[in-house]
């Protein structure tokens, strides 16, 4: 049932609205992440934006694509989603400069999942590409595998990137836990 709901939400988010689909908006120094409330241009990695009915010209920006997908899957949305765009990292200048205008529709993206590259909030990231060859080249350098939008896991279930030692990951988590007496 949960999977059917997720698929229905994703299809609704990505349906073709014809001429009513707004174009993506270029990021500026005024573009603030919906969840983190920080300037999205100050963080590396791919970004996302969602255009909502009733908020023309004012999309929600996201510091990470995983945050964008999380928003799409939230049942609490109270606006109709008109369009969702993500950064095309194949057109990005670099990881630290993902570009302000190289947007692509989320339903047209090929995502690399499980790479060693962390997103804008230093968390595992879904890395979108329009070109399968550029996605394959990215995987050759950073690991991971390709997925479509409907195949993406919940961001919270990603865990350590492929190649991370599970013991090392556990040690890093323990290091963040306050120790008695210290």
C-alpha positions, 0 to 999 in steps of 0.5 A: 500500500505504501509503495502504491501511494509513493508511485501515485505521488511521484506520477502526480508530481511528474505528470505533463501539465502541457503549457501550464508547466512552469519553466525552472527558475535560475538559482540566485543568492536569494535562493534558500533551501526549503528544509535547511533555510540556507542559501543553496548556492553556498553548498556543492552538489546537485539541487532541486526545485519544485513549482507549486500551484498558487506560488507562481515564480517562487519555487521551493529550492532544495539543497540536495536532490534527496531532499527534493525526493523526500518532499515529493513523498511527503503526504502533508503537501498542501499545494498541487505540484506543477513541476519538479526539476533537478540539476543536470550534473553532466552539465555542471562545471564541477561538484562545488559549482553545480550550476544555477540554470542547468535544470532538467525534469526529475522524471527524465533524470538518470540517478547515481545512487551510493556514490562517495560524493556527499550532497550539499548538506554532507549527506548521501545524494541522488546524483542526476544526469541527462546523459547515461554516458556521463552517469557511467563516467561518474560511477567509474570515478565515484562508485554507485549505480544508476536508478530511475526516479521510481526506483530511488530508495527513501533517502533515510535508508541509503546508509553508508556509500558503497565501499565504506567499511561498515565498521568505520561507519559505526565508529564514526557514529559512535564518535558522535555519541556523547561519552559518559563523564566527558 
